[in-house]
Amino acid sequence: MKNLQVNGIYFCDVGKMILGLLELDLHIPESHSLKDKRSIVKSIISKIRNKYNVSVGEMEHQDLCQRALIGIVCVSQNEHDLRRIFGRIEQEVFDMYLVEKIQGKISVFSPDS
């Protein structure tokens, strides 16, 4: 492992790391108010964060009561594991909640790309 110092901050080279982003654009047909939507979205975010130890947040459409864009970020050592985790998360969201997928998008970032 190599250590690097930049502006007084030490960084440790831990090898190859891959960053993944899953964007879930959701339609929430059972929501009839922003309060309904907020309850559903907070529940989804909380369960994903706690079960998978990933960073999760609502990214767009905060002013629409039947639509939400949820962003999920994960770090791994390989792309295969990222895609497997994201597949599990996506399946769980659609199995557990009354939401419909408008679009799901996975982006992968690595130092090599």
N, CA, C and O atoms as a GROMACS GRO file, in nm:
protein
  452
    1MET      N    1   0.083  -0.118   0.000
    1MET     CA    2   0.000   0.000   0.000
    1MET      C    3   0.088   0.124   0.000
    1MET      O    4   0.188   0.131   0.071
    2LYS      N    5   0.049   0.221  -0.080
    2LYS     CA    6   0.120   0.347  -0.087
    2LYS      C    7   0.039   0.454  -0.017
    2LYS      O    8  -0.083   0.456  -0.026
    3ASN      N    9   0.108   0.544   0.052
    3ASN     CA   10   0.043   0.658   0.114
    3ASN      C   11   0.075   0.782   0.033
    3ASN      O   12   0.184   0.795  -0.021
    4LEU      N   13  -0.020   0.872   0.025
    4LEU     CA   14  -0.005   0.995  -0.051
    4LEU      C   15  -0.055   1.110   0.036
    4LEU      O   16  -0.159   1.099   0.100
    5GLN      N   17   0.020   1.220   0.037
    5GLN     CA   18  -0.023   1.337   0.112
    5GLN      C   19  -0.054   1.450   0.015
    5GLN      O   20   0.028   1.484  -0.070
    6VAL      N   21  -0.175   1.507   0.028
    6VAL     CA   22  -0.217   1.620  -0.054
    6VAL      C   23  -0.273   1.726   0.040
    6VAL      O   24  -0.370   1.700   0.111
    7ASN      N   25  -0.213   1.844   0.039
    7ASN     CA   26  -0.258   1.955   0.124
    7ASN      C   27  -0.276   1.913   0.270
    7ASN      O   28  -0.374   1.952   0.334
    8GLY      N   29  -0.184   1.834   0.322
    8GLY     CA   30  -0.188   1.794   0.461
    8GLY      C   31  -0.283   1.680   0.493
    8GLY      O   32  -0.295   1.640   0.608
    9ILE      N   33  -0.350   1.628   0.391
    9ILE     CA   34  -0.443   1.516   0.411
    9ILE      C   35  -0.377   1.390   0.356
    9ILE      O   36  -0.328   1.388   0.244
   10TYR      N   37  -0.376   1.285   0.437
   10TYR     CA   38  -0.314   1.160   0.397
   10TYR      C   39  -0.418   1.067   0.333
   10TYR      O   40  -0.528   1.048   0.387
   11PHE      N   41  -0.382   1.010   0.221
   11PHE     CA   42  -0.466   0.913   0.152
   11PHE      C   43  -0.390   0.782   0.147
   11PHE      O   44  -0.267   0.780   0.132
   12CYS      N   45  -0.460   0.674   0.158
   12CYS     CA   46  -0.400   0.542   0.153
   12CYS      C   47  -0.450   0.471   0.028
   12CYS      O   48  -0.570   0.462   0.006
   13ASP      N   49  -0.359   0.422  -0.053
   13ASP     CA   50  -0.396   0.346  -0.172
   13ASP      C   51  -0.432   0.205  -0.128
   13ASP      O   52  -0.345   0.128  -0.087
   14VAL      N   53  -0.560   0.171  -0.136
   14VAL     CA   54  -0.606   0.039  -0.092
   14VAL      C   55  -0.631  -0.055  -0.208
   14VAL      O   56  -0.689  -0.162  -0.191
   15GLY      N   57  -0.589  -0.017  -0.326
   15GLY     CA   58  -0.609  -0.102  -0.442
   15GLY      C   59  -0.724  -0.052  -0.526
   15GLY      O   60  -0.764   0.065  -0.517
   16LYS      N   61  -0.776  -0.140  -0.606
   16LYS     CA   62  -0.882  -0.102  -0.700
   16LYS      C   63  -1.015  -0.084  -0.627
   16LYS      O   64  -1.059  -0.172  -0.554
   17MET      N   65  -1.078   0.030  -0.648
   17MET     CA   66  -1.211   0.056  -0.594
   17MET      C   67  -1.301   0.100  -0.707
   17MET      O   68  -1.261   0.177  -0.795
   18ILE      N   69  -1.423   0.050  -0.704
   18ILE     CA   70  -1.522   0.083  -0.804
   18ILE      C   71  -1.638   0.151  -0.732
   18ILE      O   72  -1.682   0.105  -0.627
   19LEU      N   73  -1.687   0.260  -0.789
   19LEU     CA   74  -1.802   0.331  -0.735
   19LEU      C   75  -1.920   0.307  -0.827
   19LEU      O   76  -1.910   0.324  -0.949
   20GLY      N   77  -2.033   0.268  -0.770
   20GLY     CA   78  -2.153   0.244  -0.849
   20GLY      C   79  -2.266   0.334  -0.806
   20GLY      O   80  -2.280   0.365  -0.687
   21LEU      N   81  -2.346   0.376  -0.903
   21LEU     CA   82  -2.464   0.458  -0.877
   21LEU      C   83  -2.584   0.392  -0.941
   21LEU      O   84  -2.584   0.365  -1.062
   22LEU      N   85  -2.687   0.365  -0.862
   22LEU     CA   86  -2.814   0.314  -0.912
   22LEU      C   87  -2.916   0.424  -0.898
   22LEU      O   88  -2.938   0.475  -0.788
   23GLU      N   89  -2.978   0.463  -1.009
   23GLU     CA   90  -3.084   0.563  -1.007
   23GLU      C   91  -3.216   0.493  -1.036
   23GLU      O   92  -3.233   0.432  -1.142
   24LEU      N   93  -3.309   0.503  -0.942
   24LEU     CA   94  -3.441   0.443  -0.960
   24LEU      C   95  -3.543   0.555  -0.974
   24LEU      O   96  -3.571   0.628  -0.879
   25ASP      N   97  -3.597   0.568  -1.094
   25ASP     CA   98  -3.703   0.666  -1.120
   25ASP      C   99  -3.835   0.593  -1.099
   25ASP      O  100  -3.868   0.500  -1.172
   26LEU      N  101  -3.910   0.636  -0.998
   26LEU     CA  102  -4.026   0.561  -0.954
   26LEU      C  103  -4.157   0.636  -0.975
   26LEU      O  104  -4.163   0.759  -0.963
   27HIS      N  105  -4.261   0.561  -1.006
   27HIS     CA  106  -4.398   0.611  -1.006
   27HIS      C  107  -4.466   0.550  -0.884
   27HIS      O  108  -4.456   0.430  -0.860
   28ILE      N  109  -4.534   0.635  -0.806
   28ILE     CA  110  -4.598   0.591  -0.682
   28ILE      C  111  -4.748   0.615  -0.697
   28ILE      O  112  -4.798   0.718  -0.650
   29PRO      N  113  -4.822   0.523  -0.761
   29PRO     CA  114  -4.964   0.548  -0.792
   29PRO      C  115  -5.053   0.561  -0.670
   29PRO      O  116  -5.158   0.625  -0.678
   30GLU      N  117  -5.015   0.501  -0.556
   30GLU     CA  118  -5.099   0.506  -0.436
   30GLU      C  119  -5.083   0.637  -0.358
   30GLU      O  120  -5.155   0.661  -0.261
   31SER      N  121  -4.989   0.720  -0.398
   31SER     CA  122  -4.964   0.846  -0.329
   31SER      C  123  -5.056   0.954  -0.384
   31SER      O  124  -5.062   0.977  -0.505
   32HIS      N  125  -5.129   1.020  -0.294
   32HIS     CA  126  -5.220   1.126  -0.336
   32HIS      C  127  -5.183   1.261  -0.278
   32HIS      O  128  -5.253   1.361  -0.298
   33SER      N  129  -5.072   1.264  -0.206
   33SER     CA  130  -5.021   1.390  -0.149
   33SER      C  131  -4.870   1.377  -0.129
   33SER      O  132  -4.815   1.267  -0.134
   34LEU      N  133  -4.806   1.489  -0.107
   34LEU     CA  134  -4.662   1.485  -0.079
   34LEU      C  135  -4.634   1.413   0.053
   34LEU      O  136  -4.529   1.352   0.069
   35LYS      N  137  -4.728   1.421   0.146
   35LYS     CA  138  -4.713   1.352   0.274
   35LYS      C  139  -4.714   1.200   0.253
   35LYS      O  140  -4.634   1.129   0.313
   36ASP      N  141  -4.805   1.150   0.168
   36ASP     CA  142  -4.809   1.007   0.134
   36ASP      C  143  -4.677   0.964   0.072
   36ASP      O  144  -4.617   0.864   0.111
   37LYS      N  145  -4.633   1.042  -0.025
   37LYS     CA  146  -4.509   1.010  -0.096
   37LYS      C  147  -4.391   1.009  -0.001
   37LYS      O  148  -4.310   0.917  -0.003
   38ARG      N  149  -4.380   1.111   0.083
   38ARG     CA  150  -4.268   1.123   0.176
   38ARG      C  151  -4.260   1.000   0.267
   38ARG      O  152  -4.151   0.950   0.295
   39SER      N  153  -4.375   0.952   0.311
   39SER     CA  154  -4.380   0.834   0.398
   39SER      C  155  -4.325   0.710   0.326
   39SER      O  156  -4.246   0.634   0.382
   40ILE      N  157  -4.366   0.691   0.202
   40ILE     CA  158  -4.323   0.576   0.123
   40ILE      C  159  -4.174   0.586   0.092
   40ILE      O  160  -4.099   0.490   0.111
   41VAL      N  161  -4.130   0.702   0.045
   41VAL     CA  162  -3.990   0.720   0.006
   41VAL      C  163  -3.898   0.706   0.127
   41VAL      O  164  -3.793   0.643   0.117
   42LYS      N  165  -3.936   0.765   0.241
   42LYS     CA  166  -3.853   0.752   0.362
   42LYS      C  167  -3.841   0.606   0.406
   42LYS      O  168  -3.735   0.564   0.450
   43SER      N  169  -3.949   0.531   0.392
   43SER     CA  170  -3.946   0.390   0.428
   43SER      C  171  -3.851   0.312   0.336
   43SER      O  172  -3.772   0.230   0.383
   44ILE      N  173  -3.859   0.338   0.207
   44ILE     CA  174  -3.771   0.272   0.110
   44ILE      C  175  -3.625   0.304   0.142
   44ILE      O  176  -3.541   0.214   0.150
   45ILE      N  177  -3.595   0.432   0.160
   45ILE     CA  178  -3.458   0.476   0.185
   45ILE      C  179  -3.404   0.414   0.313
   45ILE      O  180  -3.290   0.366   0.316
   46SER      N  181  -3.482   0.416   0.418
   46SER     CA  182  -3.438   0.362   0.546
   46SER      C  183  -3.408   0.212   0.538
   46SER      O  184  -3.305   0.167   0.589
   47LYS      N  185  -3.496   0.136   0.475
   47LYS     CA  186  -3.475  -0.009   0.466
   47LYS      C  187  -3.355  -0.043   0.379
   47LYS      O  188  -3.279  -0.134   0.412
   48ILE      N  189  -3.337   0.028   0.269
   48ILE     CA  190  -3.222   0.002   0.182
   48ILE      C  191  -3.092   0.036   0.256
   48ILE      O  192  -2.997  -0.042   0.256
   49ARG      N  193  -3.089   0.152   0.319
   49ARG     CA  194  -2.968   0.197   0.390
   49ARG      C  195  -2.930   0.098   0.500
   49ARG      O  196  -2.813   0.062   0.513
   50ASN      N  197  -3.027   0.054   0.577
   50ASN     CA  198  -2.999  -0.035   0.689
   50ASN      C  199  -2.961  -0.176   0.645
   50ASN      O  200  -2.872  -0.238   0.704
   51LYS      N  201  -3.025  -0.228   0.543
   51LYS     CA  202  -3.000  -0.365   0.501
   51LYS      C  203  -2.872  -0.379   0.419
   51LYS      O  204  -2.800  -0.478   0.434
   52TYR      N  205  -2.843  -0.282   0.334
   52TYR     CA  206  -2.731  -0.297   0.239
   52TYR      C  207  -2.610  -0.208   0.271
   52TYR      O  208  -2.508  -0.219   0.202
   53ASN      N  209  -2.618  -0.123   0.371
   53ASN     CA  210  -2.506  -0.037   0.408
   53ASN      C  211  -2.455   0.044   0.289
   53ASN      O  212  -2.336   0.044   0.259
   54VAL      N  213  -2.547   0.111   0.222
   54VAL     CA  214  -2.516   0.196   0.107
   54VAL      C  215  -2.565   0.338   0.138
   54VAL      O  216  -2.640   0.359   0.233
   55SER      N  217  -2.522   0.433   0.058
   55SER     CA  218  -2.573   0.570   0.070
   55SER      C  219  -2.694   0.584  -0.020
   55SER      O  220  -2.691   0.546  -0.137
   56VAL      N  221  -2.802   0.640   0.034
   56VAL     CA  222  -2.928   0.650  -0.039
   56VAL      C  223  -2.990   0.788  -0.014
   56VAL      O  224  -2.982   0.841   0.096
   57GLY      N  225  -3.052   0.844  -0.118
   57GLY     CA  226  -3.124   0.970  -0.101
   57GLY      C  227  -3.220   0.995  -0.214
   57GLY      O  228  -3.204   0.941  -0.324
   58GLU      N  229  -3.320   1.077  -0.186
   58GLU     CA  230  -3.413   1.120  -0.291
   58GLU      C  231  -3.347   1.233  -0.367
   58GLU      O  232  -3.306   1.333  -0.307
   59MET      N  233  -3.335   1.219  -0.498
   59MET     CA  234  -3.255   1.312  -0.577
   59MET      C  235  -3.337   1.417  -0.653
   59MET      O  236  -3.291   1.530  -0.669
   60GLU      N  237  -3.455   1.381  -0.700
   60GLU     CA  238  -3.536   1.473  -0.781
   60GLU      C  239  -3.683   1.448  -0.756
   60GLU      O  240  -3.722   1.354  -0.688
   61HIS      N  241  -3.764   1.534  -0.813
   61HIS     CA  242  -3.910   1.524  -0.811
   61HIS      C  243  -3.969   1.539  -0.672
   61HIS      O  244  -4.073   1.480  -0.642
   62GLN      N  245  -3.903   1.617  -0.584
   62GLN     CA  246  -3.954   1.635  -0.449
   62GLN      C  247  -4.089   1.705  -0.447
   62GLN      O  248  -4.164   1.691  -0.351
   63ASP      N  249  -4.121   1.779  -0.552
   63ASP     CA  250  -4.246   1.854  -0.555
   63ASP      C  251  -4.360   1.778  -0.625
   63ASP      O  252  -4.470   1.832  -0.636
   64LEU      N  253  -4.335   1.656  -0.671
   64LEU     CA  254  -4.438   1.575  -0.737
   64LEU      C  255  -4.482   1.463  -0.643
   64LEU      O  256  -4.398   1.394  -0.586
   65CYS      N  257  -4.613   1.446  -0.628
   65CYS     CA  258  -4.660   1.350  -0.526
   65CYS      C  259  -4.661   1.205  -0.575
   65CYS      O  260  -4.675   1.114  -0.492
   66GLN      N  261  -4.646   1.179  -0.704
   66GLN     CA  262  -4.648   1.040  -0.751
   66GLN      C  263  -4.519   0.999  -0.822
   66GLN      O  264  -4.516   0.899  -0.893
   67ARG      N  265  -4.414   1.076  -0.801
   67ARG     CA  266  -4.288   1.042  -0.869
   67ARG      C  267  -4.170   1.071  -0.776
   67ARG      O  268  -4.172   1.168  -0.700
   68ALA      N  269  -4.068   0.986  -0.783
   68ALA     CA  270  -3.947   1.005  -0.703
   68ALA      C  271  -3.827   0.948  -0.778
   68ALA      O  272  -3.838   0.847  -0.848
   69LEU      N  273  -3.714   1.013  -0.764
   69LEU     CA  274  -3.588   0.960  -0.815
   69LEU      C  275  -3.501   0.933  -0.695
   69LEU      O  276  -3.463   1.025  -0.622
   70ILE      N  277  -3.468   0.806  -0.674
   70ILE     CA  278  -3.385   0.766  -0.562
   70ILE      C  279  -3.247   0.729  -0.615
   70ILE      O  280  -3.235   0.651  -0.710
   71GLY      N  281  -3.144   0.785  -0.553
   71GLY     CA  282  -3.007   0.754  -0.590
   71GLY      C  283  -2.943   0.668  -0.482
   71GLY      O  284  -2.955   0.696  -0.363
   72ILE      N  285  -2.874   0.562  -0.525
   72ILE     CA  286  -2.810   0.469  -0.433
   72ILE      C  287  -2.664   0.454  -0.477
   72ILE      O  288  -2.636   0.425  -0.593
   73VAL      N  289  -2.572   0.475  -0.383
   73VAL     CA  290  -2.430   0.470  -0.414
   73VAL      C  291  -2.363   0.361  -0.330
   73VAL      O  292  -2.392   0.345  -0.212
   74CYS      N  293  -2.274   0.287  -0.396
   74CYS     CA  294  -2.204   0.177  -0.330
   74CYS      C  295  -2.060   0.172  -0.381
   74CYS      O  296  -2.033   0.204  -0.497
   75VAL      N  297  -1.969   0.133  -0.293
   75VAL     CA  298  -1.828   0.116  -0.330
   75VAL      C  299  -1.794  -0.032  -0.317
   75VAL      O  300  -1.833  -0.097  -0.220
   76SER      N  301  -1.722  -0.085  -0.416
   76SER     CA  302  -1.685  -0.226  -0.414
   76SER      C  303  -1.549  -0.242  -0.482
   76SER      O  304  -1.493  -0.147  -0.536
   77GLN      N  305  -1.498  -0.364  -0.476
   77GLN     CA  306  -1.372  -0.391  -0.543
   77GLN      C  307  -1.390  -0.440  -0.685
   77GLN      O  308  -1.295  -0.444  -0.762
   78ASN      N  309  -1.515  -0.477  -0.722
   78ASN     CA  310  -1.537  -0.518  -0.860
   78ASN      C  311  -1.679  -0.486  -0.905
   78ASN      O  312  -1.772  -0.476  -0.825
   79GLU      N  313  -1.693  -0.471  -1.034
   79GLU     CA  314  -1.820  -0.431  -1.094
   79GLU      C  315  -1.927  -0.540  -1.078
   79GLU      O  316  -2.045  -0.508  -1.061
   80HIS      N  317  -1.887  -0.664  -1.082
   80HIS     CA  318  -1.983  -0.774  -1.069
   80HIS      C  319  -2.058  -0.766  -0.936
   80HIS      O  320  -2.180  -0.780  -0.933
   81ASP      N  321  -1.986  -0.743  -0.828
   81ASP     CA  322  -2.050  -0.732  -0.696
   81ASP      C  323  -2.144  -0.613  -0.690
   81ASP      O  324  -2.253  -0.622  -0.633
   82LEU      N  325  -2.103  -0.500  -0.748
   82LEU     CA  326  -2.190  -0.383  -0.751
   82LEU      C  327  -2.322  -0.414  -0.821
   82LEU      O  328  -2.429  -0.384  -0.768
   83ARG      N  329  -2.312  -0.473  -0.938
   83ARG     CA  330  -2.434  -0.503  -1.014
   83ARG      C  331  -2.523  -0.604  -0.942
   83ARG      O  332  -2.645  -0.597  -0.951
   84ARG      N  333  -2.462  -0.698  -0.872
   84ARG     CA  334  -2.538  -0.798  -0.795
   84ARG      C  335  -2.614  -0.730  -0.681
   84ARG      O  336  -2.732  -0.756  -0.659
   85ILE      N  337  -2.545  -0.643  -0.608
   85ILE     CA  338  -2.609  -0.570  -0.498
   85ILE      C  339  -2.721  -0.481  -0.550
   85ILE      O  340  -2.830  -0.478  -0.492
   86PHE      N  341  -2.695  -0.410  -0.658
   86PHE     CA  342  -2.798  -0.322  -0.714
   86PHE      C  343  -2.918  -0.402  -0.764
   86PHE      O  344  -3.032  -0.357  -0.751
   87GLY      N  345  -2.893  -0.519  -0.820
   87GLY     CA  346  -3.004  -0.605  -0.863
   87GLY      C  347  -3.090  -0.648  -0.747
   87GLY      O  348  -3.213  -0.649  -0.758
   88ARG      N  349  -3.028  -0.683  -0.636
   88ARG     CA  350  -3.103  -0.722  -0.516
   88ARG      C  351  -3.186  -0.605  -0.463
   88ARG      O  352  -3.302  -0.621  -0.428
   89ILE      N  353  -3.123  -0.488  -0.457
   89ILE     CA  354  -3.193  -0.370  -0.407
   89ILE      C  355  -3.314  -0.339  -0.495
   89ILE      O  356  -3.424  -0.316  -0.444
   90GLU      N  357  -3.292  -0.338  -0.624
   90GLU     CA  358  -3.401  -0.306  -0.717
   90GLU      C  359  -3.516  -0.406  -0.703
   90GLU      O  360  -3.632  -0.367  -0.698
   91GLN      N  361  -3.484  -0.533  -0.697
   91GLN     CA  362  -3.588  -0.637  -0.682
   91GLN      C  363  -3.665  -0.618  -0.552
   91GLN      O  364  -3.787  -0.630  -0.549
   92GLU      N  365  -3.593  -0.590  -0.446
   92GLU     CA  366  -3.658  -0.573  -0.316
   92GLU      C  367  -3.752  -0.452  -0.314
   92GLU      O  368  -3.861  -0.460  -0.258
   93VAL      N  369  -3.710  -0.342  -0.375
   93VAL     CA  370  -3.795  -0.223  -0.379
   93VAL      C  371  -3.926  -0.255  -0.449
   93VAL      O  372  -4.032  -0.214  -0.402
   94PHE      N  373  -3.920  -0.326  -0.558
   94PHE     CA  374  -4.042  -0.352  -0.634
   94PHE      C  375  -4.124  -0.466  -0.576
   94PHE      O  376  -4.243  -0.477  -0.604
   95ASP      N  377  -4.062  -0.552  -0.496
   95ASP     CA  378  -4.136  -0.658  -0.428
   95ASP      C  379  -4.209  -0.606  -0.304
   95ASP      O  380  -4.317  -0.654  -0.271
   96MET      N  381  -4.151  -0.508  -0.235
   96MET     CA  382  -4.203  -0.465  -0.106
   96MET      C  383  -4.296  -0.344  -0.111
   96MET      O  384  -4.376  -0.325  -0.019
   97TYR      N  385  -4.290  -0.265  -0.214
   97TYR     CA  386  -4.362  -0.138  -0.214
   97TYR      C  387  -4.454  -0.127  -0.334
   97TYR      O  388  -4.436  -0.194  -0.436
   98LEU      N  389  -4.553  -0.040  -0.319
   98LEU     CA  390  -4.647  -0.015  -0.428
   98LEU      C  391  -4.591   0.094  -0.520
   98LEU      O  392  -4.648   0.202  -0.534
   99VAL      N  393  -4.478   0.062  -0.581
   99VAL     CA  394  -4.414   0.154  -0.673
   99VAL      C  395  -4.391   0.084  -0.806
   99VAL      O  396  -4.379  -0.039  -0.813
  100GLU      N  397  -4.387   0.163  -0.910
  100GLU     CA  398  -4.360   0.110  -1.044
  100GLU      C  399  -4.234   0.177  -1.097
  100GLU      O  400  -4.209   0.295  -1.073
  101LYS      N  401  -4.156   0.099  -1.170
  101LYS     CA  402  -4.031   0.152  -1.225
  101LYS      C  403  -4.059   0.228  -1.354
  101LYS      O  404  -4.118   0.174  -1.447
  102ILE      N  405  -4.017   0.353  -1.357
  102ILE     CA  406  -4.017   0.430  -1.480
  102ILE      C  407  -3.887   0.401  -1.553
  102ILE      O  408  -3.884   0.374  -1.673
  103GLN      N  409  -3.778   0.407  -1.476
  103GLN     CA  410  -3.646   0.378  -1.533
  103GLN      C  411  -3.550   0.342  -1.421
  103GLN      O  412  -3.556   0.398  -1.311
  104GLY      N  413  -3.461   0.250  -1.450
  104GLY     CA  414  -3.353   0.215  -1.358
  104GLY      C  415  -3.223   0.225  -1.437
  104GLY      O  416  -3.213   0.174  -1.548
  105LYS      N  417  -3.125   0.290  -1.378
  105LYS     CA  418  -2.999   0.312  -1.450
  105LYS      C  419  -2.883   0.288  -1.355
  105LYS      O  420  -2.881   0.340  -1.244
  106ILE      N  421  -2.787   0.208  -1.400
  106ILE     CA  422  -2.665   0.182  -1.324
  106ILE      C  423  -2.549   0.249  -1.395
  106ILE      O  424  -2.529   0.231  -1.515
  107SER      N  425  -2.471   0.327  -1.319
  107SER     CA  426  -2.349   0.388  -1.370
  107SER      C  427  -2.234   0.337  -1.283
  107SER      O  428  -2.247   0.327  -1.161
  108VAL      N  429  -2.122   0.304  -1.347
  108VAL     CA  430  -2.006   0.252  -1.276
  108VAL      C  431  -1.886   0.342  -1.306
  108VAL      O  432  -1.858   0.375  -1.422
  109PHE      N  433  -1.817   0.381  -1.199
  109PHE     CA  434  -1.701   0.467  -1.212
  109PHE      C  435  -1.582   0.398  -1.148
  109PHE      O  436  -1.592   0.344  -1.038
  110SER      N  437  -1.469   0.401  -1.218
  110SER     CA  438  -1.347   0.344  -1.162
  110SER      C  439  -1.229   0.431  -1.200
  110SER      O  440  -1.237   0.507  -1.296
  111PRO      N  441  -1.121   0.421  -1.126
  111PRO     CA  442  -1.002   0.502  -1.158
  111PRO      C  443  -0.948   0.473  -1.298
  111PRO      O  444  -0.884   0.558  -1.360
  112ASP      N  445  -0.976   0.351  -1.349
  112ASP     CA  446  -0.925   0.312  -1.481
  112ASP      C  447  -1.003   0.374  -1.595
  112ASP      O  448  -0.953   0.382  -1.708
  113SER      N  449  -1.128   0.418  -1.567
  113SER     CA  450  -1.212   0.466  -1.678
  113SER      C  451  -1.210   0.616  -1.691
  113SER      O  452  -1.276   0.671  -1.779
   0.00000   0.00000   0.00000
